[in-house]
Amino acid sequence: VQLQASGGGLVQTGGSLRLSCAVSGIVFSNYAMGWFRQAPGKEREFVASIDRTGFRRDYRDAVKGRFTISRHNAEKFMHLQMNSLQPEDTAVYFCARKIGKDYFDWGQGTVVTVSS
């Protein structure tokens, strides 16, 4: 199983980035997926999740209205569109698959830095 996050970078406050998560080694459409982030000196936190079909999407309050999670089952990709980025969004972002109530297969993550 391999989950590879990409698309991070350095942006100014108010800017946008689109993160991608490429998935291999599993039947992607069988799993709900999620995005998490870990800021320097802080614990990893939930950002967004999407069910197997893409119908149900959940977000942490701090990103609602700014971030959009999506998935393309045929291509085995998941995305996180991030708009109106703020300095507090600076973190390493990880994608993961959900099994039961837990998340697994984190991968290396992609770094997002938002300058003020």
Kinemage of the C-alpha trace (Angstrom):
@kinemage 1
@onewidth
@group {chain A} dominant
@subgroup {mainchain}
@vectorlist {calphas} color= white
{ca val a 1} P 0.000 0.000 0.000
{ca gln a 2} L 1.340 3.415 -0.919
{ca leu a 3} L -0.165 6.842 -0.418
{ca gln a 4} L 1.836 9.732 -1.849
{ca ala a 5} L 0.839 13.287 -1.039
{ca ser a 6} L 2.015 16.119 -3.251
{ca gly a 7} L 1.207 19.681 -4.224
{ca gly a 8} L 2.460 21.558 -1.206
{ca gly a 9} L 4.479 24.736 -1.423
{ca leu a 10} L 4.954 28.289 -0.252
{ca val a 11} L 2.075 30.717 -0.716
{ca gln a 12} L 1.088 34.103 0.639
{ca thr a 13} L -1.857 34.636 2.936
{ca gly a 14} L -5.044 34.394 0.921
{ca gly a 15} L -3.502 32.147 -1.697
{ca ser a 16} L -4.536 28.702 -2.863
{ca leu a 17} L -2.993 25.273 -3.243
{ca arg a 18} L -4.325 21.958 -4.465
{ca leu a 19} L -2.961 18.875 -2.772
{ca ser a 20} L -3.096 15.455 -4.386
{ca cys a 21} L -2.879 11.981 -2.929
{ca ala a 22} L -1.941 9.168 -5.284
{ca val a 23} L -2.962 5.747 -4.030
{ca ser a 24} L -1.659 2.346 -5.084
{ca gly a 25} L -1.779 -1.187 -3.785
{ca ile a 26} L -5.412 -1.169 -2.674
{ca val a 27} L -8.866 -1.097 -4.183
{ca phe a 28} L -9.216 2.641 -3.681
{ca ser a 29} L -12.989 2.745 -4.005
{ca asn a 30} L -13.360 0.403 -1.016
{ca tyr a 31} L -12.071 2.958 1.487
{ca ala a 32} L -13.011 6.256 3.001
{ca met a 33} L -10.043 8.611 2.987
{ca gly a 34} L -8.822 11.569 4.946
{ca trp a 35} L -6.417 14.479 5.075
{ca phe a 36} L -4.534 15.354 8.229
{ca arg a 37} L -1.923 17.950 9.068
{ca gln a 38} L 0.808 18.456 11.623
{ca ala a 39} L 2.171 21.883 12.394
{ca pro a 40} L 5.625 22.329 13.950
{ca gly a 41} L 5.520 21.455 17.635
{ca lys a 42} L 1.907 20.331 17.499
{ca glu a 43} L 0.069 17.049 17.281
{ca arg a 44} L -1.350 15.754 14.033
{ca glu a 45} L -4.933 16.874 13.502
{ca phe a 46} L -7.829 15.923 11.294
{ca val a 47} L -8.520 18.220 8.338
{ca ala a 48} L -11.100 16.530 6.115
{ca ser a 49} L -12.536 13.163 5.173
{ca ile a 50} L -14.508 11.710 2.302
{ca asp a 51} L -16.482 8.484 2.127
{ca arg a 52} L -16.014 5.799 -0.503
{ca thr a 53} L -18.394 7.340 -2.997
{ca gly a 54} L -17.475 10.964 -2.395
{ca phe a 55} L -20.999 11.741 -1.245
{ca arg a 56} L -20.204 12.487 2.399
{ca arg a 57} L -17.480 14.968 3.266
{ca asp a 58} L -16.481 16.206 6.696
{ca tyr a 59} L -14.187 19.070 7.676
{ca arg a 60} L -12.667 20.513 10.795
{ca asp a 61} L -14.350 23.773 11.657
{ca ala a 62} L -11.274 25.876 10.947
{ca val a 63} L -11.240 24.945 7.252
{ca lys a 64} L -14.946 24.808 6.455
{ca gly a 65} L -15.780 27.026 3.521
{ca arg a 66} L -12.124 27.265 2.476
{ca phe a 67} L -11.045 23.667 1.808
{ca thr a 68} L -12.724 21.105 -0.445
{ca ile a 69} L -11.930 17.404 -0.439
{ca ser a 70} L -12.635 15.284 -3.510
{ca arg a 71} L -11.746 11.924 -4.981
{ca his a 72} L -11.515 10.208 -8.355
{ca asn a 73} L -11.980 6.492 -7.807
{ca ala a 74} L -11.197 5.437 -11.361
{ca glu a 75} L -7.857 7.266 -11.280
{ca lys a 76} L -7.151 6.448 -7.619
{ca phe a 77} L -6.560 10.041 -6.603
{ca met a 78} L -7.787 12.229 -3.803
{ca his a 79} L -7.460 16.013 -3.714
{ca leu a 80} L -7.656 18.818 -1.220
{ca gln a 81} L -8.369 22.221 -2.707
{ca met a 82} L -7.258 24.857 -0.222
{ca asn a 83} L -8.354 28.456 -0.702
{ca ser a 84} L -7.951 31.581 1.412
{ca leu a 85} L -4.931 30.057 3.103
{ca gln a 86} L -3.857 31.493 6.428
{ca pro a 87} L -0.547 31.279 8.318
{ca glu a 88} L -2.171 28.866 10.764
{ca asp a 89} L -2.651 26.417 7.883
{ca thr a 90} L 1.118 25.967 7.727
{ca ala a 91} L 1.832 22.288 8.340
{ca val a 92} L 2.836 19.008 6.807
{ca tyr a 93} L -0.243 17.524 5.186
{ca phe a 94} L -0.808 13.778 5.051
{ca cys a 95} L -3.359 11.595 3.351
{ca ala a 96} L -4.526 8.329 4.848
{ca arg a 97} L -7.086 5.623 4.325
{ca lys a 98} L -9.759 4.846 6.865
{ca ile a 99} L -10.295 1.352 8.235
{ca gly a 100} L -13.039 1.179 10.802
{ca lys a 101} L -12.651 4.290 12.947
{ca asp a 102} L -8.907 4.691 12.453
{ca tyr a 103} L -6.613 5.933 9.712
{ca phe a 104} L -3.573 4.148 8.298
{ca asp a 105} L -0.848 4.307 5.640
{ca trp a 106} L 0.193 7.920 6.195
{ca gly a 107} L 3.044 8.304 3.745
{ca gln a 108} L 5.583 11.115 3.770
{ca gly a 109} L 3.302 14.119 3.570
{ca thr a 110} L 3.660 17.393 1.703
{ca val a 111} L 4.714 20.701 3.237
{ca val a 112} L 2.434 23.716 3.076
{ca thr a 113} L 3.848 27.064 4.177
{ca val a 114} L 1.688 30.173 4.266
{ca ser a 115} L 3.550 33.436 4.678
{ca ser a 116} L 1.956 36.436 6.374
